[in-house]
Amino acid sequence: MSAYFAFIGLDGAGKSTLADIVEGCTSVHKHREDCYYRQNTLEVPGRYVENHWMHNVILMLLQNQAHAFVLLLDGETRLSYYSSGFARATRKPSLAVVTKADVLNEAQRKEAQALLADTGCQDLLFLSTKTGEGICEFKQWVAKQKQDVQLTMKQSGNERRQPCII
């Protein structure tokens, strides 16, 4: 069982920023056209989201590589390519995050919420790294998912074992 947190969103939506929070360190990778794997996170390129024919690839990655996933919506552009019910295509825990929430007024927040509610994500969060809004809640969601995956691994007998040294 994989324990990656997958981050899905358009370029500039904040995938690397949120992955940095999960990893506990800053990444120095440049823009990529392929998936970026770190110890606990997987960043799906924005190009995969823009092209609907790549959505099957995203779903395959979620099913086979991720324990949980985050769908991001850039608060500045509020541009969404997610299909209706996208998050329900897998049984993985999901979180919809509207980034750059500090630039949104109430009407824009409602618009963003409606866009992401249509995806079928289990939870929704507004987040701003400038003001700190939603950061604590995001960390709590991540911690809960980590706890859940550890329980699942113990129950299935797949806890990570140390290599034997002979």
KEGU-508309 format. One line per field, with one value per residue: x, y, z of N, C-alpha, C, O, CB in turn. Coordinates in Angstrom, 2 decimals, padded with zeros to 5 digits. Glycine has a CB too. Layout:
N
n_xx c(X ...)
n_yy c(Y ...)
n_zz c(Z ...)
ca_xx c(X ...)
ca_yy c(Y ...)
ca_zz c(Z ...)
c_xx c(X ...)
c_yy c(Y ...)
c_zz c(Z ...)
o_xx c(X ...)
o_yy c(Y ...)
o_zz c(Z ...)
cb_xx c(X ...)
cb_yy c(Y ...)
cb_zz c(Z ...)
***
This chain:
166
n_xx c(000.84 000.60 001.71 001.58 000.77 -001.15 -001.03 -003.01 -003.51 -003.73 -000.93 000.84 -001.06 -000.40 000.60 003.25 003.83 002.00 002.81 005.36 004.69 003.69 005.96 007.75 009.89 011.45 011.10 013.28 012.80 012.30 009.79 007.92 007.12 006.41 005.38 006.17 007.88 008.29 009.41 006.98 005.05 003.34 003.35 001.19 001.48 000.26 -000.48 -001.55 -004.03 -005.22 -005.67 -008.20 -008.04 -005.97 -006.96 -007.63 -005.12 -004.41 -006.32 -005.47 -002.95 -003.76 -005.20 -003.24 -000.91 -001.33 -002.34 -004.07 -005.61 -005.31 -007.23 -006.59 -007.59 -006.86 -007.16 -006.93 -007.39 -009.51 -009.99 -011.16 -010.73 -011.75 -013.76 -017.26 -017.91 -015.36 -013.63 -014.99 -014.46 -012.58 -011.88 -010.34 -009.32 -010.18 -009.45 -010.54 -009.01 -008.98 -006.70 -004.74 -006.63 -006.84 -007.26 -009.86 -013.26 -016.48 -018.44 -016.81 -015.66 -017.87 -018.38 -016.02 -016.25 -018.55 -017.62 -015.69 -017.19 -018.72 -016.94 -016.93 -015.31 -014.47 -013.99 -013.63 -011.53 -010.43 -007.48 -004.63 -001.35 -000.25 -001.81 -002.17 -004.53 -006.36 -004.11 -003.49 -005.72 -005.31 -002.91 -003.88 -005.70 -003.92 -002.41 -004.39 -004.91 -002.43 -002.38 -004.55 -003.59 -001.47 -002.81 -004.29 -002.23 -001.13 -003.29 -003.49 -001.17 001.03 002.97 005.82 008.84 012.03 015.08 016.70 019.78 022.51)
n_yy c(-001.18 002.16 005.27 007.85 011.33 012.77 015.58 017.60 019.86 022.90 024.53 026.65 026.65 025.89 023.39 022.49 024.09 023.19 020.53 020.91 021.63 019.22 017.60 018.92 020.43 022.64 022.40 022.43 021.99 022.49 023.67 020.99 018.48 015.99 013.59 014.41 012.90 012.70 011.98 011.65 012.67 013.25 015.04 015.97 016.99 020.15 020.08 017.57 017.87 019.81 018.51 016.52 013.89 012.92 012.51 009.90 008.84 010.27 009.24 006.57 006.89 007.86 005.65 003.64 004.72 006.57 007.37 009.27 012.25 015.62 018.05 020.96 024.36 027.31 030.31 032.82 032.58 030.79 028.72 025.74 022.41 020.07 017.19 016.64 014.93 013.83 013.20 011.13 008.94 007.34 005.59 006.82 008.94 012.38 015.85 019.04 022.01 025.47 027.63 030.59 032.09 034.50 036.50 036.43 037.52 037.31 036.40 035.27 033.23 031.58 030.85 029.40 027.36 026.07 025.10 023.21 021.57 020.15 018.28 016.21 015.85 014.89 016.71 020.29 023.13 026.41 028.13 030.06 030.97 033.38 034.70 032.69 031.38 028.43 026.75 025.34 023.64 022.18 020.82 019.26 017.61 016.19 014.88 013.20 011.55 010.29 008.88 007.17 005.61 004.29 002.71 001.08 -000.24 -001.72 -003.36 -004.88 -006.25 -005.26 -003.57 -001.50 -003.11 -003.49 -004.04 -007.23 -007.80 -009.72)
n_zz c(000.00 -000.87 000.46 -000.45 -000.73 -003.07 -005.17 -007.08 -009.63 -011.57 -013.21 -011.05 -009.05 -006.49 -005.77 -005.18 -002.98 -001.02 -000.92 000.11 002.71 003.70 003.40 005.05 004.31 001.93 -001.55 -004.37 -006.97 -010.48 -012.81 -014.12 -016.55 -015.99 -013.48 -010.13 -007.65 -004.18 -000.84 000.64 -000.98 -004.11 -007.00 -009.45 -012.75 -014.03 -016.70 -017.05 -015.91 -017.49 -019.92 -020.84 -021.73 -020.27 -017.77 -017.10 -016.64 -014.37 -012.57 -012.51 -011.34 -008.82 -007.87 -007.76 -006.65 -004.60 -001.24 -000.35 -001.72 -002.99 -004.49 -006.17 -006.50 -007.99 -006.40 -007.56 -010.33 -010.52 -012.30 -013.57 -014.57 -013.81 -014.00 -013.46 -010.52 -010.41 -008.20 -007.03 -008.53 -007.49 -004.44 -002.61 000.14 -000.06 -000.55 -001.25 -002.15 -002.08 -003.11 -002.35 -001.02 000.21 -001.66 -002.40 -002.54 -000.86 -002.73 -004.73 -003.26 -002.85 -005.49 -006.10 -004.21 -005.14 -007.61 -006.79 -005.13 -006.91 -007.86 -006.08 -003.87 -000.52 001.53 001.97 001.74 002.37 001.70 002.52 002.15 002.66 004.63 006.43 006.69 006.95 007.04 009.42 009.58 007.24 007.86 009.96 008.58 006.95 008.94 010.03 007.82 007.57 009.97 009.54 007.36 008.57 010.46 008.71 007.38 009.50 010.16 007.85 007.91 006.64 007.66 007.56 007.38 008.87 007.10 007.16 008.65 008.02)
ca_xx c(000.00 001.37 001.30 001.78 -000.28 -001.09 -001.49 -003.49 -003.96 -003.08 000.34 000.70 -002.15 000.15 000.90 004.57 003.76 001.34 003.68 006.42 004.15 003.63 007.32 008.48 011.04 011.17 011.63 013.92 012.60 011.75 008.56 008.10 006.03 006.15 005.04 007.31 007.76 009.16 009.25 005.58 004.13 003.37 002.76 000.74 001.62 -000.95 -000.84 -002.41 -005.37 -005.74 -006.04 -009.15 -007.61 -005.00 -007.63 -007.52 -003.79 -004.48 -007.06 -004.61 -001.95 -004.43 -005.56 -002.07 000.24 -001.67 -003.25 -005.06 -005.26 -005.78 -007.53 -006.38 -008.17 -006.18 -008.13 -006.81 -007.99 -010.71 -010.12 -011.28 -010.90 -012.18 -015.07 -018.23 -017.73 -013.99 -013.06 -015.73 -014.00 -011.72 -012.35 -009.30 -009.71 -009.91 -009.62 -010.53 -008.40 -008.93 -005.50 -004.72 -007.96 -006.80 -007.66 -011.26 -014.36 -017.46 -019.06 -015.81 -015.53 -019.03 -018.16 -014.97 -016.81 -019.46 -016.81 -015.05 -018.22 -019.14 -015.97 -017.23 -014.33 -015.10 -013.82 -013.24 -010.76 -009.85 -006.13 -003.76 -000.05 000.05 -002.50 -002.19 -005.86 -006.48 -002.87 -003.63 -006.71 -004.67 -001.99 -004.70 -006.22 -002.78 -002.10 -005.44 -004.70 -001.24 -002.80 -005.40 -002.80 -000.71 -003.74 -004.61 -001.06 -001.02 -004.38 -003.25 000.09 002.02 003.77 007.16 009.79 013.44 015.78 017.51 021.23 023.07)
ca_yy c(000.00 003.38 006.31 009.17 012.32 013.28 016.96 017.75 021.22 023.58 025.19 027.85 026.52 025.71 021.99 022.37 024.75 022.28 019.36 021.33 021.57 017.80 017.09 019.60 021.12 023.30 021.76 023.37 021.50 023.44 023.24 019.68 017.95 014.63 013.54 014.65 012.11 012.96 010.89 011.46 013.38 013.08 016.20 015.68 018.24 020.85 019.66 016.38 018.35 020.57 017.60 015.54 012.53 012.52 012.28 008.48 008.66 010.78 008.27 005.42 007.28 007.90 004.30 002.78 005.36 007.50 007.00 010.35 013.26 016.99 018.78 022.38 025.37 028.58 031.34 033.99 032.33 029.96 027.95 024.33 021.43 018.83 016.69 016.43 013.63 013.35 012.61 009.92 007.85 006.51 005.56 007.41 010.17 013.54 017.19 020.12 023.19 026.71 028.33 032.05 032.49 035.89 037.43 036.19 038.10 036.28 035.84 034.43 032.03 030.72 030.31 028.38 026.25 025.34 024.38 022.05 020.66 019.33 017.20 015.11 015.71 014.68 017.90 021.51 024.02 027.62 028.21 031.16 030.95 034.76 035.04 031.53 030.78 027.04 025.96 024.43 022.63 021.32 019.95 018.29 016.64 015.34 014.02 012.18 010.59 009.50 007.96 006.16 004.69 003.45 001.72 000.16 -001.08 -002.67 -004.33 -005.78 -006.94 -004.72 -002.51 -001.48 -003.88 -003.16 -005.14 -008.10 -007.73 -011.02)
ca_zz c(000.00 -000.97 001.41 -001.04 -000.86 -004.44 -005.34 -008.45 -009.90 -012.68 -012.92 -010.23 -008.08 -005.16 -005.48 -004.53 -001.68 -000.09 -000.78 001.03 004.08 004.06 003.48 006.10 003.74 000.66 -002.76 -005.30 -008.33 -011.45 -013.47 -014.75 -017.38 -015.52 -012.06 -009.24 -006.44 -003.04 000.12 001.04 -001.88 -005.56 -007.65 -010.81 -013.52 -014.45 -018.06 -016.94 -015.57 -018.63 -021.00 -020.32 -022.05 -019.25 -016.50 -016.79 -016.07 -013.00 -011.77 -012.33 -010.34 -007.52 -007.45 -007.55 -006.02 -003.53 -000.15 -000.31 -002.71 -002.83 -005.71 -005.92 -007.37 -007.79 -006.06 -008.44 -011.65 -010.36 -013.53 -013.23 -015.64 -013.20 -014.42 -012.40 -009.88 -010.61 -006.98 -006.69 -009.39 -006.66 -003.05 -001.78 000.82 -000.91 -000.01 -002.24 -001.55 -002.84 -002.68 -002.50 -000.55 000.68 -002.73 -002.75 -001.78 -000.50 -003.94 -005.38 -002.44 -003.14 -006.84 -005.99 -003.45 -006.03 -008.59 -006.19 -004.60 -008.03 -008.09 -005.17 -002.78 000.78 002.36 001.25 002.59 001.80 002.24 002.10 002.83 003.06 005.88 007.31 006.70 006.53 007.16 010.56 009.19 006.25 008.59 010.70 007.61 006.58 010.09 010.11 006.74 007.93 011.02 008.91 006.56 009.48 010.98 007.62 007.14 010.61 010.05 006.73 008.11 005.71 008.23 006.98 008.19 008.69 006.42 008.01 008.42 008.36)
c_xx c(000.88 000.83 001.55 000.53 -000.13 -001.70 -001.79 -004.01 -003.22 -001.75 000.08 -000.38 -001.65 000.46 002.21 004.55 003.11 002.16 004.84 005.95 004.12 005.04 008.12 009.74 010.66 011.84 012.25 013.73 011.98 010.47 008.83 006.89 005.71 005.84 006.31 007.06 008.77 008.89 007.78 004.57 004.38 002.66 002.45 000.81 000.28 -001.40 -001.74 -003.85 -006.00 -006.26 -006.94 -008.75 -006.55 -005.66 -007.61 -006.15 -003.78 -005.20 -006.24 -003.54 -002.56 -004.70 -004.34 -000.94 -000.09 -002.52 -004.38 -004.65 -005.94 -006.00 -007.42 -007.08 -007.51 -007.23 -008.08 -007.53 -009.34 -011.04 -010.11 -011.51 -011.39 -013.58 -015.98 -018.04 -016.33 -013.45 -013.77 -015.32 -013.03 -012.23 -011.33 -009.83 -009.30 -010.21 -009.55 -009.99 -008.44 -007.73 -005.63 -006.07 -008.00 -007.25 -009.14 -012.24 -015.39 -018.10 -018.09 -015.58 -016.67 -018.88 -017.13 -015.49 -017.74 -018.69 -016.22 -016.05 -018.68 -018.18 -016.23 -016.20 -015.07 -015.04 -013.37 -012.57 -010.30 -008.51 -005.38 -002.45 000.35 -000.55 -002.48 -003.54 -005.80 -005.25 -003.00 -004.60 -006.13 -003.72 -002.75 -005.25 -005.11 -002.45 -003.13 -005.25 -003.49 -001.59 -003.64 -004.59 -001.95 -001.58 -004.06 -003.44 -000.88 -002.08 -004.13 -001.94 001.20 002.83 005.19 008.12 011.21 014.13 016.61 018.98 021.83 024.55)
c_yy c(001.24 004.43 007.70 010.04 012.90 014.68 017.18 019.16 021.81 024.20 026.46 027.79 026.30 024.27 021.84 022.99 023.83 021.01 019.68 021.26 020.12 017.25 017.71 020.29 021.70 022.57 022.82 022.91 022.58 022.87 021.95 019.32 016.50 014.68 013.71 013.93 012.58 011.85 010.61 012.01 013.05 014.29 015.84 016.98 018.83 020.45 018.43 016.79 019.05 019.67 016.49 014.11 012.03 012.24 010.80 008.16 009.13 009.77 007.01 005.71 007.29 006.50 003.49 003.40 006.16 006.86 008.02 011.39 014.58 017.58 020.26 023.24 026.69 029.67 032.56 033.77 031.62 029.17 026.46 023.48 020.10 018.45 016.58 015.03 013.06 012.62 011.33 008.72 006.93 006.57 006.15 008.65 011.39 014.84 018.18 021.36 024.35 027.48 029.82 032.65 033.95 036.88 037.33 036.98 036.99 035.63 034.90 033.14 031.05 030.07 029.18 027.15 025.41 024.52 023.10 021.08 019.69 018.16 016.00 014.88 015.63 015.92 019.07 022.46 025.23 027.84 029.39 031.07 032.36 035.10 033.89 030.84 029.34 026.17 024.92 023.30 021.65 020.33 018.89 017.21 015.66 014.37 012.90 011.13 009.71 008.47 006.83 005.15 003.78 002.37 000.66 -000.79 -002.11 -003.75 -005.33 -006.54 -006.44 -003.59 -002.61 -002.17 -003.41 -004.32 -005.95 -007.94 -009.02 -010.90)
c_zz c(000.00 -000.02 000.86 -000.90 -002.26 -004.47 -006.81 -008.62 -011.07 -012.24 -012.12 -009.17 -006.65 -004.78 -004.70 -003.14 -000.65 000.12 000.17 002.48 004.56 004.29 004.63 005.62 002.39 -000.49 -003.65 -006.74 -009.21 -012.03 -014.24 -015.58 -017.00 -014.03 -011.23 -007.92 -005.41 -002.02 000.46 000.05 -003.34 -006.15 -009.10 -011.60 -013.95 -015.84 -018.05 -016.67 -016.76 -019.75 -020.47 -020.63 -021.08 -017.90 -016.12 -016.19 -014.62 -012.11 -011.52 -011.28 -008.94 -007.00 -007.04 -006.75 -004.76 -002.44 -000.08 -001.34 -002.44 -004.22 -005.41 -006.96 -007.02 -007.55 -006.96 -009.76 -011.56 -011.63 -013.17 -014.47 -015.09 -013.68 -013.21 -011.83 -009.97 -009.38 -006.58 -007.56 -008.67 -005.23 -002.10 -001.07 -000.02 -000.19 -001.16 -001.54 -002.54 -002.29 -002.94 -002.08 -000.09 -000.38 -003.08 -001.89 -001.53 -001.71 -004.66 -004.59 -002.73 -004.52 -006.80 -005.26 -004.32 -007.06 -008.00 -005.58 -005.68 -008.31 -007.20 -004.09 -001.44 001.66 001.49 002.23 001.80 002.49 001.67 002.87 003.26 004.42 006.89 007.38 006.18 006.69 008.28 010.21 008.16 006.93 009.38 009.77 007.21 007.71 010.23 009.03 007.01 008.99 010.44 008.11 007.45 010.09 009.94 007.37 008.26 010.50 008.93 006.86 007.20 006.33 007.69 007.91 007.87 007.98 007.41 007.65 008.92 008.58)
o_xx c(001.82 -000.36 001.71 -000.60 000.91 -002.75 -000.93 -004.85 -002.21 -001.49 -000.80 -000.61 -002.40 000.57 002.26 005.19 003.61 002.19 005.26 006.72 004.48 005.28 009.05 010.58 009.67 013.00 011.80 014.43 011.24 010.12 009.84 005.79 004.85 006.03 007.38 006.16 009.94 008.20 007.39 003.37 005.47 001.49 003.34 000.24 -000.69 -002.60 -002.57 -004.78 -007.20 -007.20 -006.48 -009.08 -006.25 -004.99 -007.56 -006.05 -003.21 -004.73 -006.30 -003.25 -001.96 -004.45 -004.40 -000.10 000.79 -003.31 -005.52 -003.50 -006.98 -005.07 -008.07 -007.16 -007.59 -008.08 -009.08 -008.19 -010.21 -012.20 -009.17 -012.35 -011.44 -014.47 -015.52 -018.02 -016.14 -012.88 -013.20 -015.80 -012.68 -012.94 -011.46 -010.70 -008.22 -011.09 -008.61 -010.46 -008.00 -007.74 -006.53 -006.58 -009.07 -007.58 -009.63 -012.06 -015.19 -018.30 -018.50 -015.33 -016.45 -019.22 -017.35 -015.19 -017.70 -019.05 -016.25 -015.78 -018.99 -018.58 -015.81 -016.20 -016.13 -015.95 -012.81 -012.98 -009.84 -008.41 -005.49 -002.45 001.20 000.10 -002.74 -003.69 -005.25 -005.33 -002.66 -004.34 -006.41 -003.74 -002.30 -005.26 -005.34 -002.23 -002.76 -005.41 -003.51 -001.15 -003.47 -004.88 -001.74 -001.14 -004.10 -003.64 -000.52 -001.79 -004.52 -001.62 002.21 003.34 005.68 008.21 011.52 013.79 017.16 019.36 021.68 025.22)
o_yy c(001.34 004.46 008.65 009.55 013.47 014.93 016.99 019.62 021.27 024.35 027.25 028.77 026.50 023.95 021.15 022.48 023.71 020.47 018.83 020.88 019.83 016.51 017.09 020.68 021.30 022.16 023.97 023.39 023.44 021.72 021.83 019.80 015.87 015.72 013.21 014.28 012.83 010.88 009.45 011.84 012.63 014.54 015.47 017.99 018.12 020.49 018.25 016.14 018.89 020.05 015.62 013.20 010.84 011.78 010.47 007.30 008.47 009.48 006.44 004.87 006.80 006.20 002.72 002.68 006.40 005.95 007.66 011.42 014.67 017.62 020.76 022.88 027.15 029.91 033.25 034.67 031.81 028.99 025.98 023.79 019.11 019.30 016.44 014.05 011.89 011.53 010.51 007.61 005.86 007.51 005.99 009.35 011.41 014.91 018.15 021.73 024.23 027.93 030.27 033.57 034.55 038.01 038.05 037.10 035.86 034.41 033.84 032.09 029.85 028.90 028.12 026.02 024.18 023.38 022.04 019.88 018.54 017.17 014.89 013.83 016.21 016.16 018.87 022.58 025.09 027.74 029.70 031.10 032.52 035.72 034.10 029.83 029.08 024.96 023.75 022.14 020.45 019.14 017.74 016.04 014.45 013.18 011.76 009.93 008.52 007.32 005.67 003.95 002.62 001.22 -000.53 -001.98 -003.25 -004.92 -006.49 -007.38 -007.12 -002.74 -003.71 -001.85 -003.00 -005.47 -005.40 -007.95 -009.39 -011.89)
o_zz c(000.79 000.27 001.64 -000.96 -002.58 -003.88 -007.67 -007.85 -011.52 -011.05 -012.47 -008.46 -005.70 -003.60 -003.69 -002.23 000.47 001.23 000.95 003.37 005.70 005.25 005.14 006.43 001.78 -000.40 -003.69 -007.64 -008.74 -011.77 -014.92 -015.34 -017.61 -013.39 -011.59 -007.16 -005.72 -002.33 000.55 000.23 -003.74 -005.84 -009.87 -011.17 -014.20 -016.13 -018.94 -017.14 -017.01 -020.45 -019.73 -019.87 -021.05 -016.97 -014.93 -015.32 -013.75 -011.01 -010.43 -010.43 -007.99 -005.83 -006.08 -006.22 -003.93 -002.70 000.23 -001.79 -001.77 -005.03 -004.50 -008.14 -005.87 -008.41 -007.11 -010.27 -012.41 -011.98 -012.54 -015.31 -015.81 -013.76 -012.08 -012.58 -009.64 -009.50 -005.85 -007.35 -009.18 -004.86 -000.89 -001.60 -000.61 000.67 -001.96 -000.47 -003.68 -001.14 -003.66 -002.71 000.00 -000.04 -003.95 -000.68 -001.96 -001.73 -005.15 -005.17 -002.84 -004.70 -007.39 -005.65 -004.26 -007.36 -008.62 -005.52 -005.39 -008.92 -007.51 -003.45 -001.27 002.46 000.41 003.39 000.67 003.72 000.48 004.10 004.13 005.26 008.07 008.07 005.11 006.50 008.08 010.52 008.20 006.62 009.47 010.13 007.14 007.47 010.53 009.30 006.72 008.91 010.80 008.15 007.11 010.24 010.24 007.17 007.99 010.73 009.04 006.02 007.03 005.61 007.40 009.10 006.75 008.24 008.37 006.47 010.08 008.87)
cb_xx c(-000.96 001.35 002.04 002.17 -000.19 -001.82 -000.44 -004.59 -003.79 -004.01 001.13 000.44 -003.07 -000.79 000.97 005.65 002.97 -000.06 004.22 006.88 002.72 002.91 008.05 008.83 012.26 011.64 010.52 015.42 011.72 012.77 008.01 008.36 006.41 007.36 004.32 007.53 007.96 008.93 010.01 005.36 004.24 002.69 003.72 -000.71 002.48 -000.71 000.42 -001.89 -005.31 -004.66 -004.79 -010.52 -007.08 -003.93 -009.08 -007.75 -002.72 -005.20 -008.37 -003.95 -001.36 -005.74 -006.30 -001.54 000.89 -002.39 -002.48 -005.17 -005.62 -004.77 -008.94 -004.90 -009.73 -005.28 -007.91 -005.34 -007.04 -011.91 -008.98 -012.43 -009.59 -012.16 -014.93 -019.69 -018.67 -013.07 -013.14 -017.23 -013.35 -010.23 -012.68 -008.07 -009.06 -010.72 -008.54 -011.96 -006.95 -010.28 -004.26 -004.39 -008.40 -005.40 -006.83 -011.56 -015.01 -018.54 -019.50 -014.50 -015.52 -020.34 -017.68 -013.74 -017.58 -020.41 -015.69 -014.08 -019.42 -019.27 -014.55 -017.39 -013.32 -014.45 -012.80 -014.48 -009.56 -010.81 -005.37 -004.44 001.03 -000.47 -003.93 -001.76 -006.84 -006.86 -001.67 -004.12 -007.97 -003.90 -001.10 -005.86 -006.78 -001.54 -002.04 -006.84 -004.53 -000.10 -003.58 -006.43 -001.90 -000.08 -005.03 -004.95 000.21 -001.14 -005.70 -003.26 -000.10 001.34 003.76 007.62 009.63 014.13 016.68 017.07 021.88 022.78)
cb_yy c(000.00 003.90 006.13 009.04 013.44 012.33 017.98 016.70 022.10 024.67 025.50 029.01 025.38 026.25 021.18 023.03 026.07 021.93 018.90 022.75 022.19 016.98 017.33 018.63 020.17 024.76 020.98 023.51 020.24 023.74 024.34 018.61 018.03 013.69 012.22 016.18 010.61 014.41 011.23 012.10 014.87 011.73 017.43 015.08 017.99 022.32 019.39 015.45 019.30 021.48 017.01 015.80 012.47 013.60 012.78 007.63 009.43 012.15 007.91 005.02 008.66 008.69 003.59 002.37 006.26 008.70 006.93 010.99 012.77 017.86 018.43 022.70 025.45 028.93 031.77 034.32 031.51 030.83 028.29 024.12 021.24 018.95 015.32 016.63 012.68 014.52 013.61 010.17 008.41 006.98 004.13 007.77 010.25 013.46 017.52 020.37 022.90 027.55 027.76 032.45 031.58 036.24 037.17 034.71 039.34 036.88 036.98 035.20 032.40 031.53 031.43 028.96 026.77 026.32 025.27 022.50 021.45 020.19 017.70 013.88 016.90 013.53 017.64 022.19 023.29 028.87 026.92 032.54 030.35 035.75 035.44 031.93 031.62 027.02 026.90 025.18 023.31 022.16 020.77 019.01 017.36 016.22 014.85 012.82 011.31 010.42 008.70 006.82 005.46 004.30 002.39 000.93 -000.21 -001.94 -003.61 -005.01 -008.40 -004.22 -002.57 -000.04 -005.41 -002.86 -004.60 -009.58 -006.49 -012.06)
cb_zz c(001.21 -002.41 002.73 -002.52 000.26 -005.43 -004.81 -008.80 -008.67 -013.26 -014.22 -011.10 -008.48 -004.17 -006.78 -005.38 -001.79 -000.59 -002.15 000.70 004.14 002.97 002.18 007.18 003.61 000.70 -003.52 -004.97 -008.32 -012.57 -014.43 -013.70 -018.87 -015.81 -011.70 -009.00 -006.74 -002.42 001.39 002.36 -001.67 -006.00 -007.57 -010.83 -014.75 -014.41 -018.88 -015.83 -014.36 -019.18 -021.67 -020.88 -023.47 -019.09 -016.57 -018.05 -016.90 -012.95 -012.47 -013.67 -010.67 -007.62 -008.56 -008.86 -007.00 -004.09 001.20 001.12 -004.10 -001.99 -006.27 -005.91 -007.20 -009.02 -004.66 -008.69 -012.50 -009.97 -014.54 -012.24 -016.40 -011.67 -015.12 -012.92 -010.45 -010.96 -005.84 -006.81 -010.64 -006.75 -002.64 -002.64 002.23 -002.19 001.07 -002.86 -001.12 -002.73 -003.40 -003.95 000.58 001.14 -003.98 -002.63 -002.54 000.38 -004.90 -005.53 -000.94 -003.07 -007.80 -005.26 -002.22 -006.75 -009.12 -005.14 -004.04 -009.28 -007.85 -005.94 -002.79 001.48 003.49 000.57 003.21 001.97 001.96 002.31 001.92 002.01 005.59 008.68 005.86 005.14 007.44 011.81 008.62 005.22 009.52 011.42 006.36 006.24 011.38 009.98 005.41 008.43 012.12 008.02 005.58 010.59 011.47 006.35 007.01 011.95 009.83 005.43 007.90 004.46 009.78 006.70 007.93 010.06 005.30 007.87 009.15 007.27)
***
